[in-house]
C-alpha cells in the first residue's frame, strides 16, 4: 500500500528506544523527514545511522520546564514545519495509597501535560497548512491498581477526542494508540520471562507479546492521507489483551 507520506515532516518524542524508535524508523523508511527527541543523544545518533537519513536530533528532558517550547522551536527550525506529531514520550508510574503529591504531579506532567503543551504549540502551523496528523501513544484502560501513567493516559484520550472535534475542519486528525504488552526495555526490566510466558499463554489471545513494529505500522497508516476519515479514535494494538468490547 502506497502511504503517500514521503517528503512530509514529522516529530517523534521518546524516539531513542522501543515504540518511539520503531515509529521513527518506519516513518524514515517511508521517506518522511524527521525530528527525534529523547534524553540520550547517543541513541538518537545510532538511530540516524540505522536510517541512513539526516535527522534533526533534539536532546531534551521532557520533564524540564520549557521543554515543549524548546522542542517545538528546534523541530521547526530543522524541518521548516511539523506535519506529523507522534506523542510517544512517557513512562509507567506504579503507585500506592501512600504516593505523594509530587509523584502524582510528575506522572501527570510526563504522560499528559507535556504532550498537550507540545501539541498546542504546533497546531497553528498545521492549521495554516490545512493538514496535520497527531498520534498519541497512550495506555490501556484496565489498570491492575494505582498507576499515575494510566490516569494520565485516560486524560490523553479525553483531550484527544475533544481536540479532534476542534481541528477536523482544518484537515487535522487526532488519534490515540494504546499498546498492549509490547517488547521493550521497560517490559524486559519490569516483567520476568516466567511472567511473560504465563501472560502470553493465558491472557493474550494471539499468544505472544507484540513488537514495537506492530505499533509503528498503525502509526504510519494514521499519519497518511489514507486515514483522513479516522479521527478522535482510540485504537488498541494489544493482541486481544483487553477484555472490554469496544
PLY file of the C-alpha trace (Angstrom):
ply
format ascii 1.0
element vertex 246
property float x
property float y
property float z
element edge 245
property int vertex1
property int vertex2
end_header
0.00 0.00 0.00
1.37 3.40 -1.00
1.05 5.66 2.03
2.00 8.86 0.16
3.83 10.42 3.11
7.26 10.69 1.52
8.58 14.22 1.91
6.27 15.01 4.85
7.82 16.23 8.10
7.39 14.53 11.47
8.39 14.98 15.10
8.63 11.85 17.27
9.14 12.15 21.02
10.69 9.39 23.10
12.39 8.15 19.94
15.54 6.61 21.41
14.18 3.11 22.01
11.19 0.81 21.89
7.98 2.01 20.30
9.20 5.54 19.56
12.33 4.28 17.86
10.33 1.82 15.75
7.89 4.54 14.68
10.72 6.88 13.74
12.47 4.14 11.75
9.25 3.20 9.95
8.49 6.82 9.04
12.05 7.26 7.79
11.63 4.19 5.58
8.56 5.87 4.06
10.69 8.92 3.21
9.41 11.20 5.97
11.77 13.95 7.15
12.28 13.52 10.88
12.99 15.35 14.10
13.53 12.98 17.02
13.54 13.74 20.74
14.98 11.89 23.74
17.26 12.40 26.71
20.07 10.23 25.34
21.66 11.78 22.29
23.88 8.79 21.60
20.85 6.56 20.98
19.37 9.12 18.60
22.65 9.28 16.72
22.61 5.48 16.43
19.08 5.71 15.05
20.29 8.22 12.48
22.98 5.80 11.32
20.45 2.98 11.07
18.02 5.02 8.97
20.74 6.42 6.74
19.00 9.77 6.85
19.89 13.14 8.30
17.67 13.58 11.35
17.02 16.67 13.44
18.29 15.38 16.79
16.85 17.07 19.86
18.35 16.08 23.20
15.78 17.13 25.78
14.42 16.03 29.14
10.66 16.07 28.64
10.04 16.94 32.30
12.21 20.04 32.23
10.38 23.37 32.40
10.10 24.90 28.95
10.68 21.56 27.20
7.69 21.78 24.82
8.70 25.24 23.58
12.33 24.20 23.15
11.37 21.02 21.27
8.91 22.82 19.00
11.41 25.55 18.16
14.17 23.06 17.36
11.89 20.90 15.21
10.51 23.85 13.25
13.98 25.29 12.77
15.27 21.97 11.47
12.32 20.86 9.36
10.53 24.09 8.45
7.22 22.56 9.55
5.86 19.67 11.59
3.04 17.96 9.72
3.04 14.74 11.75
3.42 14.73 15.54
3.89 11.47 17.42
3.46 11.98 21.16
5.29 8.91 22.46
7.29 10.12 25.47
6.14 8.83 28.84
6.61 6.06 31.37
4.74 3.82 33.77
4.37 5.07 37.35
3.04 2.35 39.67
1.75 3.99 42.86
0.41 3.05 46.27
-2.05 4.74 48.60
0.95 6.47 50.16
2.31 8.00 46.94
2.96 11.72 47.28
1.52 14.72 45.51
4.93 15.28 43.92
4.88 11.77 42.46
1.41 12.30 41.02
2.38 15.69 39.60
5.43 14.17 37.90
3.39 11.33 36.38
0.70 13.63 35.01
3.28 16.09 33.67
5.30 13.39 31.91
2.39 11.45 30.49
-0.14 14.17 29.65
0.72 17.80 30.29
3.88 17.97 28.18
2.18 16.23 25.25
-0.71 18.67 25.39
1.63 21.66 25.57
3.76 20.47 22.66
0.74 19.72 20.51
-0.85 23.10 21.09
2.47 24.79 20.32
2.49 23.12 16.88
-1.19 23.43 16.00
-1.09 26.90 14.45
1.33 25.93 11.70
-0.73 22.79 10.95
-3.90 24.88 10.73
-2.15 27.32 8.41
-1.27 24.47 6.05
-4.71 22.80 6.36
-3.11 19.43 7.10
-1.83 17.62 10.15
-1.62 14.29 11.94
-1.41 13.97 15.73
-0.80 10.44 17.00
-0.68 9.75 20.72
0.86 6.58 22.14
-1.18 6.12 25.29
-2.05 3.20 27.59
-4.64 0.62 28.44
-7.86 1.37 30.31
-7.73 -1.65 32.63
-5.18 -0.80 35.35
-4.32 -3.52 37.84
-4.06 -0.86 40.55
-2.99 2.73 41.02
-0.70 3.91 38.24
-0.07 7.58 37.52
0.61 6.88 33.86
-2.73 5.12 33.33
-4.59 8.05 34.87
-2.68 10.48 32.65
-3.30 8.40 29.53
-7.03 8.41 30.28
-6.79 12.20 30.29
-4.96 11.97 26.95
-7.84 10.02 25.44
-10.40 12.57 26.59
-8.29 15.56 25.50
-7.52 14.00 22.12
-11.20 13.31 21.43
-12.13 16.89 22.27
-9.26 18.28 20.22
-10.24 16.18 17.22
-13.62 17.91 17.15
-11.99 21.32 17.13
-9.39 20.79 14.40
-11.04 18.37 11.99
-12.25 21.16 9.73
-8.60 22.17 9.23
-7.61 18.79 7.79
-6.02 17.67 11.07
-6.71 14.27 12.63
-6.03 13.28 16.25
-5.85 9.62 17.24
-4.56 7.52 20.12
-2.90 4.10 20.16
-2.87 2.25 23.50
-0.27 -0.51 23.24
-0.70 -3.84 24.95
2.32 -5.86 26.02
4.95 -4.68 23.56
8.51 -5.97 24.00
10.67 -3.06 25.10
13.43 -2.21 27.54
10.81 -1.27 30.14
8.88 -4.52 29.71
12.04 -6.63 29.93
13.06 -4.73 33.06
9.70 -4.95 34.84
8.45 -8.44 33.94
10.28 -11.74 34.32
10.49 -14.30 31.50
8.23 -16.57 33.53
5.58 -13.87 33.90
5.74 -13.00 30.20
5.36 -16.64 29.20
2.39 -17.19 31.52
0.64 -14.00 30.43
1.18 -14.80 26.75
-0.37 -18.23 27.19
-3.24 -17.29 29.49
-4.24 -13.67 28.76
-3.20 -12.72 25.22
-5.38 -14.39 22.57
-2.71 -14.26 19.85
-0.32 -15.99 22.27
2.64 -13.64 22.39
3.87 -10.18 23.29
3.86 -7.66 20.46
6.79 -5.95 18.77
7.38 -2.20 18.52
6.91 -2.54 14.77
3.30 -3.60 15.36
2.62 -0.12 16.73
4.74 1.56 14.06
2.70 0.01 11.24
-0.52 1.55 12.51
1.15 4.88 13.28
2.39 5.15 9.68
-1.08 4.45 8.33
-2.70 7.01 10.65
-0.08 9.54 9.50
-1.05 9.06 5.87
-3.72 10.71 3.70
-5.40 7.28 3.53
-6.51 7.73 7.16
-8.13 11.13 6.54
-11.52 9.94 7.84
-10.21 8.40 11.08
-10.06 10.89 13.93
-10.86 11.01 17.63
-10.30 7.26 17.74
-8.62 5.07 20.35
-7.21 2.02 18.54
-5.61 -0.62 20.79
-2.76 -2.75 19.46
-2.64 -5.48 22.08
-3.16 -8.91 20.55
-6.64 -9.01 22.11
-5.39 -8.50 25.69
-8.12 -6.03 26.62
-11.38 -7.54 27.85
-13.83 -4.73 27.20
-15.87 -4.92 23.99
-15.32 -1.51 22.37
0 1
1 2
2 3
3 4
4 5
5 6
6 7
7 8
8 9
9 10
10 11
11 12
12 13
13 14
14 15
15 16
16 17
17 18
18 19
19 20
20 21
21 22
22 23
23 24
24 25
25 26
26 27
27 28
28 29
29 30
30 31
31 32
32 33
33 34
34 35
35 36
36 37
37 38
38 39
39 40
40 41
41 42
42 43
43 44
44 45
45 46
46 47
47 48
48 49
49 50
50 51
51 52
52 53
53 54
54 55
55 56
56 57
57 58
58 59
59 60
60 61
61 62
62 63
63 64
64 65
65 66
66 67
67 68
68 69
69 70
70 71
71 72
72 73
73 74
74 75
75 76
76 77
77 78
78 79
79 80
80 81
81 82
82 83
83 84
84 85
85 86
86 87
87 88
88 89
89 90
90 91
91 92
92 93
93 94
94 95
95 96
96 97
97 98
98 99
99 100
100 101
101 102
102 103
103 104
104 105
105 106
106 107
107 108
108 109
109 110
110 111
111 112
112 113
113 114
114 115
115 116
116 117
117 118
118 119
119 120
120 121
121 122
122 123
123 124
124 125
125 126
126 127
127 128
128 129
129 130
130 131
131 132
132 133
133 134
134 135
135 136
136 137
137 138
138 139
139 140
140 141
141 142
142 143
143 144
144 145
145 146
146 147
147 148
148 149
149 150
150 151
151 152
152 153
153 154
154 155
155 156
156 157
157 158
158 159
159 160
160 161
161 162
162 163
163 164
164 165
165 166
166 167
167 168
168 169
169 170
170 171
171 172
172 173
173 174
174 175
175 176
176 177
177 178
178 179
179 180
180 181
181 182
182 183
183 184
184 185
185 186
186 187
187 188
188 189
189 190
190 191
191 192
192 193
193 194
194 195
195 196
196 197
197 198
198 199
199 200
200 201
201 202
202 203
203 204
204 205
205 206
206 207
207 208
208 209
209 210
210 211
211 212
212 213
213 214
214 215
215 216
216 217
217 218
218 219
219 220
220 221
221 222
222 223
223 224
224 225
225 226
226 227
227 228
228 229
229 230
230 231
231 232
232 233
233 234
234 235
235 236
236 237
237 238
238 239
239 240
240 241
241 242
242 243
243 244
244 245
